[in-house]
Amino acid sequence: MSLRLGALELANPFLLAPMESVTDVAYRRLCWEQGAALTFTEMIRARGIVRNNKSTLDLIDTTDPEVPTGLQLMVANERELIEALGKLEKLAASSHPHFQNLIAVDLNFGCPSPEVIKIGAGPALLKRKTRLGLIFEALAQWKKTTTLPVKAVGAKIRLGLNRPEQDAKVYLPIVELANASLDWLTIHARHARAQSGDPATWSAIAEATQRATIPIIGNGDVFTRDDFERLTKTTRASGALIARAAIRSPWVFRGLTGKGSHTPTLEEIDAAERHYLARSTDTRPKFRQWHAEGFERMRRRLKGDDSGPQMPATEHMS
Ligand SMILES: Cc1cc2nc3c(=O)[nH]c(=O)nc-3n(C[C@H](O)[C@H](O)[C@H](O)COP(=O)(O)O)c2cc1C
């Protein structure tokens, strides 16, 4: 059950989703230890990189060389993309430890934040085929000559900015654009105005795989191995990107890969928290705060108490 994305050979088809305030370097390691084959940083604004914004750059922490990590970028156009990537190459060349181990780049066209949509980025670009094509092509050309160890490039899309765009199937021409330039396309099977509780429309993933010559990664509502099997059977997706299930339990990857239960023991939670704390000393407080609550919630759940916030409050959850 391996998966090839461009020149990247992955041990299995289960990817940890980019998640704001969640997927810092130490949490990515925890999910990788449980079986996630590829992990992503949270969404990073290309504009922040271009402006040398320290807090943006701090978020791109790939100091753990063992954990396969992709950078997720939010860009408004191809110039900004190339400028941001050029800056990272320079920083990596200056031996800054944060930027040495990026093996993939993923572009975000799904963030529902009004601030992102207002600048014409994220899902506002889904119906702009010319602009999207230019961005994909610029990324593909950059990959050919980059000094970073990037082996695959892809994009994560939604089904449209809103219901009318989803009904008009704006996602289908994007598959053709991705075929021409990218190594994979992830489809979060909701439009950007949908609520996270609305069921994902997997039939759209099936429509995409029929047109795709590159791997399509399905995203939305995969919580268990059974869900994954239904996803692949009904859509022919090559893999699954896992978000909320990994917040609930990083051990979901152990369950997905068939190596054990997705429910950890108390001892496993305690050890994971100790390791997380030891590895996250340079991590921004927002991550440490969230994960302190997250580990506590996992302990409570073992005792049958499933109360408390299940998700950090971020702009990605509508
Ligand atoms: C807390 C949180 C933060 C998120 N941050 C991002 C992000 O930075 N970039 C992104 O593309 N999607 C982000 N998402 C969306 C997820 O990657 C994913 O597309 C969505 O949750 C659906 O997958 P799921 O059903 O497995 O949760 C976020 C989701 C959550 C719950």
PDBQT file of the ligand as one rigid body, heavy atoms in Angstrom, charges set to zero:
ROOT
HETATM    1  C1  LIG A 401      -7.740  23.023  13.455  1.00  0.00    +0.000 C 
HETATM    2  C2  LIG A 401      -7.690  22.956  11.961  1.00  0.00    +0.000 A 
HETATM    3  C3  LIG A 401      -6.754  23.709  11.266  1.00  0.00    +0.000 A 
HETATM    4  C4  LIG A 401      -6.685  23.639   9.860  1.00  0.00    +0.000 A 
HETATM    5  N1  LIG A 401      -5.703  24.323   9.205  1.00  0.00    +0.000 NA
HETATM    6  C5  LIG A 401      -5.544  24.130   7.860  1.00  0.00    +0.000 A 
HETATM    7  C6  LIG A 401      -4.413  24.671   7.161  1.00  0.00    +0.000 A 
HETATM    8  O1  LIG A 401      -3.532  25.325   7.740  1.00  0.00    +0.000 OA
HETATM    9  N2  LIG A 401      -4.340  24.438   5.818  1.00  0.00    +0.000 N 
HETATM   10  C7  LIG A 401      -5.279  23.693   5.147  1.00  0.00    +0.000 A 
HETATM   11  O2  LIG A 401      -5.155  23.488   3.930  1.00  0.00    +0.000 OA
HETATM   12  N3  LIG A 401      -6.330  23.164   5.786  1.00  0.00    +0.000 NA
HETATM   13  C8  LIG A 401      -6.472  23.344   7.106  1.00  0.00    +0.000 A 
HETATM   14  N4  LIG A 401      -7.501  22.724   7.756  1.00  0.00    +0.000 N 
HETATM   15  C9  LIG A 401      -8.439  21.851   7.002  1.00  0.00    +0.000 C 
HETATM   16  C10 LIG A 401      -7.946  20.401   7.004  1.00  0.00    +0.000 C 
HETATM   17  O3  LIG A 401      -6.661  20.273   6.460  1.00  0.00    +0.000 OA
HETATM   18  C11 LIG A 401      -8.923  19.470   6.256  1.00  0.00    +0.000 C 
HETATM   19  O4  LIG A 401      -8.997  19.892   4.917  1.00  0.00    +0.000 OA
HETATM   20  C12 LIG A 401     -10.346  19.467   6.838  1.00  0.00    +0.000 C 
HETATM   21  O5  LIG A 401     -10.327  19.462   8.255  1.00  0.00    +0.000 OA
HETATM   22  C13 LIG A 401     -11.121  18.235   6.340  1.00  0.00    +0.000 C 
HETATM   23  O6  LIG A 401     -10.463  17.033   6.715  1.00  0.00    +0.000 OA
HETATM   24  P1  LIG A 401     -11.014  16.093   7.931  1.00  0.00    +0.000 P 
HETATM   25  O7  LIG A 401     -12.417  15.715   7.579  1.00  0.00    +0.000 OA
HETATM   26  O8  LIG A 401     -10.046  14.930   7.955  1.00  0.00    +0.000 OA
HETATM   27  O9  LIG A 401     -10.979  16.942   9.158  1.00  0.00    +0.000 OA
HETATM   28  C14 LIG A 401      -7.593  22.801   9.147  1.00  0.00    +0.000 A 
HETATM   29  C15 LIG A 401      -8.530  22.041   9.869  1.00  0.00    +0.000 A 
HETATM   30  C16 LIG A 401      -8.560  22.094  11.241  1.00  0.00    +0.000 A 
HETATM   31  C17 LIG A 401      -9.544  21.225  11.994  1.00  0.00    +0.000 C 
ENDROOT
TORSDOF 0
